[in-house]
Each structure stands twice: as structure tokens, then as C-alpha cells.
Amino acid sequence: MSSSAGPNVFAGFTKLCKGLVFVLVCVHVAVHIFPTSLTYVALIPARTIPFGWNLLTAGYIEQSIHGILISTIGLLFIGKLLEPIWGSREFLIFIFVVNLLTSLCLFIMAISLYYITMEENYLYMPISGFGGALSGLLVGVKQIVPDQEFSPLRIKAKWLPSMVLFVSIVMSFFTEEPAETCFPILIFGTYIGWIYLRYFQRKQETKIKGDPSDEFAFSTFFPEFLRPLIDPIASVFHQMMCGRSESSIETRGYTVGSAALPGSDSIEASRRRERGARALEERLASDRFAAKGRTTEPKRDGSEKV
């Protein structure tokens, strides 16, 4: 029985996610073997010019053991849900875009803090981590299966991004790791992931971009009692991002033969969530079946012995 359990350890995880995990682990090991390489591949704002490639590489470097464990486990399980729904190409594009823009926001933040405080520590502190992409992927889980509960805490998927940010704030008061290297990565990754999914992700089935449904509005990241305060502020940014595109979509919706009809965005969002829920149920069922198969063995007479 023990020999049959080994091959099933990574059952169901996609090849792309396992490949990304391999890259993260190899880079983590390489950085520890050659510590000086961190100055070239991590985000060090004072050296981003001329070493501009650190905006691309910083998102794939985990400097700590707990960081690499969280990133690899989270990538495998979240990718197991999202990649079959999005497709491998879109999944990879999402990670690349979120990591790049998160690094760019961190660079701007570090430069701004330096000019405000005149402390050179903000310019030379190596910043890196896959947390930005991981928190962005949690937003994707919130979008696909918002009402799915995850054991053992029975937390609904729509609250996962907010819970991660809340926990990171609390932990920043009890850990030695500087807040400017952890919490900003998570908050930028969450916000950029939401912006991409809300306004730019192109659906494979239709030509419509983004997810304008009310269930995926920015205020849904906050408790119910705060939403009346968040909605007016978020609506200003919403008009800046897609005010014109919304009017053009509505105009095309009343045209015969157009790709979109009034209300089609909400219907598409519902269908996407249904597909996500079905995919999650199928994967959970396959995992339970695999686990049951590993805990049973056949008797000599053909019956099963648990």
C-alpha cells in the first residue's frame, strides 16, 4: 500500500504548476548557494536602473524557507482549480502580469518613501517574493467559486483574499520581517489581480473582457457595513477604467448579430462560477476516491479489507 501512495502525491496538479514550482525551488536554492546573485535578481530600487530585469525576476525569488513552502503549496492547489478553467496560456499570462506590475508598484513605493524620509534603507533593501502572484490567484478563486467553503475553518472563497491581507497585517506586528517587504507585496498583488480580472481578462468563449458583475465589485473585499463608504470611491475609478467601454458594449448589445446582449456579462459571470464549482467538486471527488483507494487492500478471496 505504501508503494502505491507515492505516485499519487502530485495527482491532479497541472504540469505548468509543477514546472513553476520547480523553477521557484531551483531559484531559491541557487540564491542561497550564491548569495551575491540576490543583488542582481531581487528588486533593489537603487539598482533597478540599469538592472531593469529585476522587475521581472523579483517575483519568482523566495528568500525564506516558509516563503517557498507557502508559495509552492499555494501554487499547486490554486493552479489545480484555476488553470483548467482559464487555460494554461491565460494562467501564465496572469502570473507574469501580476508579478511584473507588483514589482513596478513596489519600486515606485520605495522611491517615494525614500524622498519622503530620506532613508537609504528603502533604496537598498532586496525585495522579492511570489506572494504577489499568489494573492492575485486567490482573487481568481474568489471570482470562480465565491461561495465555496474550504475546511477546516469553513471560510468562503470570496473572503480568502481579504483574510490573507488581514492576517499579514496582524503578523507584521509579531515578526521581525519588515512590513515593507511583505504586506505591500500582498496588497499590490491582490489589487492588480482584481484589476486584471475585472477589466482586462479576455474570455475564451466571448469577445468580452473582464467581469463587471456586482458580485465581483471592489467593495466585496470589505465587510457589508463598509460597502456604502467604499462604493462611491470605487465608482470613480470604475468610470475612469471602463466608462466608455461600457457605453459601447451597451450600444452593441442592441445590435443584431452582436457578440454581447444586455445582461450577458452577468450571465457569463454566473456560468463561469458554475464551471468553477463543478471543476472543484470533480477534483475533490477524485481526491477522495484516490485517498479511499490507498486505504483499502483486496483480500485473497476478492473482497476488500479496510
TIRO-370432 format. One record per atom (N, C-alpha, C): y, z, x. Coordinates in pm, whole numbers, plus 50000, padded with zeros to 5 digits. Atoms other than C-alpha are relative to their C-alpha. Layout:
<recs>
YZX...
</recs>
This chain:
<recs>
498805000050083500005000050000501255000050086498834999149915502415008450280500344986650062499735012949939502004974150435500624990349902499435009050100502874956650107501415003549964498644996050035506084976650064501024994350096499085004849900507604963350385500684987049964499385012850028508174926850285500945000349880499184999550121509824937849956501285007850018498804991949979512574958850117501264992149968498835008350022515034929850106499774989849888500285009250109513584913249795501204998949907498915002250093516224897649575501354998150066498735002049930519024897949835500114985550044499805014249971520524863649895500024997450150500005003749859520244845150224501405001050059498634999349950524014842950255500415014250031499644985949978524464880450218499255005850119500754995149884521704887650468500544994050129499375005949883523344863150707501315006850036498744992949975526714880350667499755014050056500364986849948525064914150723499604999050146500405002149861523524900751042501234998250090498775002149923526964889351161500745013250018499284987249992528564923051078499335009550099500724990949910525854942351263500124995450145499905005149863525934919651568501395002250058498644998049952529724921551593500245014950028499854985649980529594959451554499355004450131500694996649876527054962351836500764994450121499305006349888528974938052057501285007450035498764992749974532224957252016499735013250072500324987549933530504989452123499474997750141500475003149865528864972752422501164995750089498835004749927532114956252526501265005049929498864994150073534914979652405501314992450021498745007049976537654958552565500184987949907499895011550090536834929952326500735003549872499324995850122538324950652044501484996350003498575003349989541814943252176500274985449968499825014350028541214906052112499604996249858500535004050131539364905851780500475009049886499454991350104540774935951590501474996649978498605002650032544174934351423500885010050074499024992049927546704947551675501344992749983498795007650037550114937551533500834995350119499205003949885551834936951872499404988150075500685010949930549254911551995499584988749906500345010750094548844890651682500674987050042499345011449938551314867151845499945002350152500585013050037549914848652037498555000549952501424999350039546404861751943499884999749848499985000950146546734849551584498645000149936501335000150059542984846851539499535013849954500474986850044542734884551494500245002149851499874999650147543964878851136498724995249933501255005250054540684860151082498825008950034501184992649954538324882251281500005014849961499934985550022539574917351195499195004549880500714996150122537954917350851498505000950015501455000049982534454913950997499575009650110500304990549893534614942251252500045014149946500084985950038533434977051161499875008250128499984992349877534245002251433499135012649994500754987550014532285032051293498624997649940501355001150054528655038151202500015000649848499994998950146529425049350847500654987649938499375012150053531655018850803499034988449992500955011150001528924994150898498905002449898501034997050100526395012050675500504997049859499445002250133528665011550370500214985049976499695014250017529694975350428498734991749980501225008050011526174961750478499255002849869500704996650125524604980650187500774994749880499195004950111527504972649956499964985049988500035014650004527504935750052498684994949943501315004650047523764932149989499865001749849500244997250142523764948349645501044993149910498995006950081527064934049518499784985050004500285014349990526224899549651498794995849919501205002750080522864901749476500364997149855499555002250137524784902449148500964988249990498905009650016527814880349212499664986050051500215013349942526564851949432499254990449908500655009550092524094837249178500914995249887499095003850109526904836748918501134991350052498895007749944529724824049139499534987550074500445010449908527674802049369500315004250143499854995849860527324805849747501344995650057498745005149944530364784249827501185008449952498904992250055532714803249595499955014450051500164986449947531304836649712500555001150141499535000049862532014827750075501514997850007498555002350005535494814449993500735012849961499374987750045536324846649811500095010150114499994990449888535334868350110501004995650106499085005049897537274846050352501455002049959498624998950047540444845550141500455014649995499624985850012540434883050068500165006450138499894994349865539784892250432501264995150071498835005749930542494868750563501295005749944498754995250060545174879350315500155015150016499924985649974544284916150358500535002650140499514998549863544804912850733501484996350010498595004049998548104894750674500895010949941499244989150061549324922550443500075012150092500014988849905548284948950699500954997450116499085003649891550204930250969501455002049957498634998450051553364929050756500335014849981499774985750021552964965850664500245007250133499854993449870552534976451029501354996850063498705003849944555594956851142501135007049925498964993350080557634971350855500095014850034500004985849965556555007050936500585002450139499434998449866557465001651299501534999749996498555001050006561004990751217500645011449922499474988650075561385019650973499955012850084500204987549926560025047051201500244998750150499885002649856560335030651546498905006850080501154994549930556905044751636499084988550042500795011049948554945021051859498525001049963501394998450040551655035151733499604989849893500295009750105551905011651434499764986050057500145013349941552034981651668498724998550082501135001049907549094990251895498725006449948501224994550056546585007151665499084988749954500935010650044543484984451628499505002549858500394998850141542874978851256498954989449969501055009550037539694962851127499105006349895500954994950099537004966150864499744990049889500425008750110535094948050590500335006049864499724993150125536394972550329500864992049905499155008150088538994947950200499184990549915500865009250074536404921850106499085007449905500924992350084534054948649971500705005249875499264995350117536714963649743500374988449910499755011750083537614928549628498774995849922501245003350070533964922149541499745009649884500134990550111533984953849330500834995649881499205005550110536744937649127499234989049929500865010050061534354908749071498945006149911500974993050085531754933248939500685004949872499234995550116534414947648708500234988549902499755011650085535114912648580498734995349929501225005950054531494901848526499295009449903500754990550084529864933348383500835012849982499104988350007532724957248290499395012249933500554988750074530674978848052498645004550049501294996049945527534981348263500135013550070499984986949938526785017248364499045000350117500814998949880525455024948710499605014650020500504986549977523265055348768500205003550147500264988650087523145083148865501255005949936498774994150053526805090248785500404994349865499715006450129526825067548477501454995449992498645005349996530115051848581499974985349960499935013950041531035019348410500594991550111499595008949891531584989448637501514997750000498575002750004535164984848517500835010750070499284989249932536115018048681499655001150147500424998849861534425012149017501164997750099498895001849904537494997249198500975011750000499064988850009539745025049070499415012650059500644988249946537215051849161499954999650152500045001349854536865038449515501365003250060498654997249950540635039349564500335014949988499724985750020540855074549420499255008550103500804992549903538035087449643500574998350141499435002349866539615071249951501285008050021498784991849990542905089049876499635014650027500414986049983541135122649845499415002250139500654998349871539045117350158500994999050115499025001349893542125107850361500635013450038499454986849971543245144250336499025008950076501024991449940539965157650478499314993650120500605006649885539115132750753501054997850107499095002349889540595126351093500444985450009499655014149995540685088851034501374998049938498655001850053544335078350988499994992449869499935006450131545245068650635500424985450009499505013649991546995037150756498934990050042501065009149963543665022750877498904999049895501065000050100541555029550567500524996549861499545002050137543375032650238500734986849979499345013050021545675002150285499024988349995501005010850003542634980250359499384999049862500644999950131541024990750032500954995649890499075003250108544144987949818500434985450007499665014249987545124953949959498834991249959501175007850038541564941249920499784999849850500154999250145541404953349561501034991249929498935007350067544754938349464499894984950025500135014249970544204905049642498784994149930501165004750073540714902249494500304997849854499635001650141542164907649147500904987849981499105011550011544944881949204499214986950007500785012349984542444855949320499164997349874500845001950118540064861649027500834997849874499165000950118542904864648776500694986549987499145011950006544864833448873499464987750071500325011449914543094811149125498544995850000501405003949992539294811649100499714989049899500315011450087538134778248962498585001449947501304998750063535294780048714499214987150016500845011649981532364756848770499824992049871500295006750126531874749048401501214992649943498785005850055535514740748316500994997650113498945002449902538704730048491501055011049998499044989050011540484762448401499865009250120500004990749887541464785448684500345014049952499674986250027541494823148669499355005749876500544992850115540674848348398501155007249930498834993950065543634855248164499665009549887500394991350110541654877547927500675013750011499384986850002543184910747821499125010650064500934990349942540054928947940500085000350152499895000749854540924918648297501455001350045498594998249965544634927048291500155010750107499774990649891546154946948576499985014449951499944986350052546664977348354498625006149975501344994750023542884980348303499475007850120500384991949885542684995748652500485014449984499404986950018544585025948518499495006549872500404993350124543775052448254500814995049880499425005350123544615044247895501435004749979498674994650030547665067047874501084994350092499025005849909549345049348169500284985349972499875014450020548945013948041501314995849935498685004050053552135013447828501094999650107499035000349892554035020448150499724988650099500385010249903552094995448363500214985949945499955013550057552074965748125501354993150014498715007049984555854958448125500274995750144499795003649859555924958948507499084988550039500955010549966552794937648538500344986849934499675012350071554084912548282501034991750076499015007349921556994903548513499294991850108500755007349898554604894248793499134989349936500855009750070552334876748541500784987449966499175011650032555174854148430500344992050127499715006949875556014846148791498814991850047501195006549949552414836748868499554988349914500635010350085551384816248566500784997249873499245002950121554204813448314499994985449964499995014450026554434775848350498614994749970501355005150021550714770348374499475003649863500454996150134550114789748052500544990649895499425008850100552524767947859499364986250005500645013049989550914736447996498595000349944501354998950055547454749347904500035000049848499894999850145548574756747550500294986249946499695013550046550004721647522498764991350005501215007949989546794706047646498955004549899501014994950092544794728147411500044993249865499905006650128546094709447107499834984950012500195014249979545384675447261498524996749985501385003850022542224657447152499394995950133500695003549878539724654947435500425008150119499564992049887541414681047648498885009450043501044991349948539414704947863500055013849939499854986550050540784736547702500545000049859499514998050135541414748047347500575013949989499444986650014543434777847223498895010349986501014989550004541374808847287498794997350086501195003249920538934791047518499885008950122500064991249884539894813647808499275012949968500674987650040538804844747618498524997649976501405003150024535594827647509499264998350131500625002049869534874817047867499815013250072500144986949937535514852347991498845007749939501114993350066533074865947731498674994250045501255006349954530454840547831499675004150142500234996149863530904849348196499465014250009500494986350000530434886248123498575000749947501365000250052527324878447917499014995150105500885004949893525864858148203499825010650107500104989449901526634886448441499085011149954500864989450054524974912048214498544995750001501385004949999521884890248178499444999650142500465000749861521694884548553499685013950054500244986549953521974921848619498735005749938501204995050066519294930348362498754993850059501165006649942516934904248507499675005650138500244994849865517404917548859499505014449997500504986350013516944953648751498545000149954501375000850047513784943848566499064995750111500855004449889512424925248870499825011050103500104988849905513204955349092499035010549950500934990250057511394978848853498574995050008501345005649994508414955148842499455000650142500444999549861508294953049222499675014350042500264986149966508544990949252498695004949937501234996150067505744995348998498794994250072501125006249930503574970849190499665007050128500254993049875503994991049508499385013849980500534986650026502965023649340498654999949931501315001050064499705010749192499034993250096501035006649918496445000549355498774997849913501155003050085493374984349200498775008350038501274993749974490105003249163498964989250034501075009549968486884987349274499464993449875500535006050122485854981948912501014990949931499035009250057489014961348847501125006749927498914992950068491124987948669501005004750103498944995449911494345002148813500015015250008499914985649978494745036548963501405002850049498624996549965498265051348974500015011950096
</recs>
